[in-house]
Amino acid sequence: MRSPNLVKMVSGNFVGVVLLVEIIVVMMSGCRFEANGLSMDYYFRSCPILDPIMKNTVFRALQADPTLAAGLVRMHFHDCFVEGCDGSVLIDSTNDNTAEKDSPANLSLRGYEVIDAAKEQLERMCPGVVSCADILAMAARDAVIWAGGPMYEIPKGRKDGRRSRIEDTINLPAPTLNASGLITIFGKHGFTVEELVALSGAHTLGVASCVNFKKRLNDVDQNMDADFAKTLSKTCSSGDNAQQPFDATRNSFDNLYFNTLQRKAGVLTSDQTLFADSRTSGVVNGFALNQAMFFLSFQRAMLKMGALDVKDAPNGEVRKNCHKIN
């Protein structure tokens, strides 16, 4: 469950204390971590108050609307799987280009206002320094922490991409994929089977719309519990936009998602297939039994995902406005 202390720390008079403590920690830290041109202390001198500003912004937003935690994690995932982690999912369409965010797969993305709020503050404090891609990666991390998930640090230094095209979203995993399809598409990005299952565990947060799972009801999916099929049918009776939580704790980051799969109550085909296939079912069972194991694997997988095809200075930029190329 989400720690009440985290909520308390981002309200009222506690905000200033949190900011001060985090600034001191960041400025005193001498550790470095290098990966794909990224480093833990990339903004050590140029924007030492980055972390406290991000946590303050994200925690305040999630205190007002806890459902945004799932949105921020999902947005980071959809960004990284298309053109790498370069903030391209944030770019608006123009008259001569339809951007990623207007793809059918991305129309349900949420949390843009949180990224905008963080960017606005950072442009005031550290103008032209922090990329939108880094802001998005950090927002996803802070959303996981706020929801009660594992605490972890991420390397920074991503540059913002200059390409965002709807046709590139074909690289996003579809909710109808079976285990073979998931293993193939995640494998192309260098993920192991364990990492695939761990990243799928992000579905411990959030909901799915009926349009993404109603076909399972029409075709009578044999991997679905009969009583749960009735639950989904009732949900869909309200229309394609009706929503079904992935598990019983939609705003808390835990391992209940995997227990749900064991009961054959996974919402999407791409969820339940992880328990139905022998190549992934063992990992599901392990995570269902041991939440600490899931948290550790998720941390590692998120670090790996956050380093996918990052842009360097010649091939990217730091956008002044996250919604448009400079």
C-alpha angles and dihedrals in degrees: 000000000000113000111248088211090066091055092047092050092060099050134080119334093351092076095073092048092050092050093049094048093047093048090053092048093049094046094047094046114105098176121119132195122186126196129149090344092310126118137186093235098040091129095036093121104016098052113002092167093059098105098048091046091051095047092045092050096045096043092050091050093048093046087059094042117013092186090072090075090076090045095055094048092047093048091054090050093049090049096051097046091057117059090336129277097322106123091252091137089066096060118106123231119255134202091271100035136047107211131214094261091065094056113113088243091059103039091095095052113125137190103061090130091059091054090047092051092051092046092051092053093045093049088056094048102031107015117204094359114095119063123225088234091060091045090054093048092049093046090056091049092049091047090056091049093047091051092055099265129132120306112232140154125233131208116245140203102099116154123217117256124234097214127079117159130163093226091064092065089078083089092069115104110253119230088236096061120120124218093274092054092046093048090051098048095042090044090058087062092049099257123146123223090259091052091048091055092044093053090047085057088074083084086080080089125061141000141280126227120238092243088068097054109022092098088067088063095048093050094040099236107224091208092064126091111246095231091048089051087059090051092053091046090054090050092051092049085080092059141267093301094055111119134225122194115236090228140353095274101053095168098040124082107226141120096268089108090070093049086053091055090051088058090051090246100123110141101215130045087239089056101048094041088069090068096036095057120073092218092064106021094083091057090048090052091048094051092045090055098041120036092183089059090052092048092051093048091046092052092052094045093049091051089051093047092048090060096053113133094330116189122239126211099277092049099039145029143208105257119221088207117030091215098061141035115255 
